[in-house]
Amino acid sequence: MAERLLIGALKGGKNTKIVTLNGKKMTKMPSTLAKLPGLKTLDLYNNLIPKACPEISALTQLTVLNLGSNLLEEVPEEMKYLTSLKTLHLFRNRICRFAPGACDGLQNLILLNLNNNRLTQLPREINRLKSLKLLNINHNQLTSIPRELCFLEHLSELHSNYNQLICIPEEIKFLKKLQKLFLVRNNIEVLPEGICDLKKLRILDIAGNIIQIFPPGFQNLKLREFYCEDNPLFLKRPFVAEQREVIWSLKEITSRFVMNELAKNNPILMDAIEQYPEVRNIISEGKNCAICGKFFLTIWLECVHFVPPSKNWKISKNLQLVPLRVLLCSYKCFNQRDPEIFGISQE
Ligand SMILES: [Zn+2]
C-alpha cells in the first residue's frame, strides 16, 4: 500500500521535495524512497513502522524526518547516512537503544526529539551530534546523563522531564550556550556546582525532585524563570547543630597547613610541592571556609545560608529564600557566622 501511496509523489520525479504519509497504518517504509534522492522532508508520523528500510540511506538531501508514533525499538543505524538531516522526530516509539553508528553521520542535526520512549541510557556517541541545539528526552527511564552530552557546544535546550535521573554531571558547566534546562520529576538530590557557570541559562525547572539545598553561587545565575515546587528545600528555622568538636586526623592537620601556606606563597613549600604530585593530588580536593577563607580537606561543618532570590527571577511561590550550601572550617568560624547561616543537624 505504501508503494501505491508514493506513486503520486513519484510523478514529481526527482524534484519531489516533500512526502507526507501520516496515519496510513504502514508497517514498513516504502522502498521506492530510493527513487527520490532530492527529498527534503519525509513525514511518516503515526504509522506502524518497526524499523528503517535500507533504501532510506539514499536520502542524503533529507533535512526533516518524522518517525514519531511508530513501533521503532532503536534509533536506526541508517540515520548515519542522512548527513543533511536537521530535524529528527522519534517520539512515541518503543526505543530502548541507539543502533551502533546511528549518530555517526548526524553532524548537522539541530533537533532530536526522543520523548516518550524506553531509553535507560544515552550512548557516549551522542557527542557526535555536533550541531545539536535541542534535545527532547522527556518521559524515558534515564538514570544518568553521559558526560559526553556536556560537550555539545551548541546545545541550548535540554528537556529531560519525567526520567529517573539521580544526578547531573559536573561537566554541565561546558554547555556554555544552554538557555533552558528542564529536569522536572526526576530523583535528583544535588545539583552540581558547575550549574552556576551556565551564564546563558534563563529557564531552570527542577520541580519534583529531592533537592534540599543549592550549590554556592547559585543565586548569581541570571535566570528569568526558576521553578522548584515539590522539593524538600531547607526552610529557614533555627537549626541546632550538635556541637561536638571533632579530632582532626594528622592528614587533615598537615593538609590544612600546606594549603594555607601555599595560599600565602610560602617559597619553601611552593618549591617542595613540585616534587610531590601525590600531595598535589590530595590538596587539589581542598575547599575554602565561607567565613575565614582558609582551606580545609575532609573535615568541615555543613551549613545553609539563606539568601533572597534575585529580583529578576520569576519563581515558584514556595521559594522566599534560596538555601545555599556553605562549608565552614571549624566551630570557631561557626560561632562567628553571619546570622543568615544555620548549621545543619546531621541526625
Ligand atoms: Zn573558617
Residues whose N, C-alpha, C, O or C-beta is under 5 A from the ligand:
A	BS01	ZN	C289 I291 C292 G293 L328 C329 S330 C333
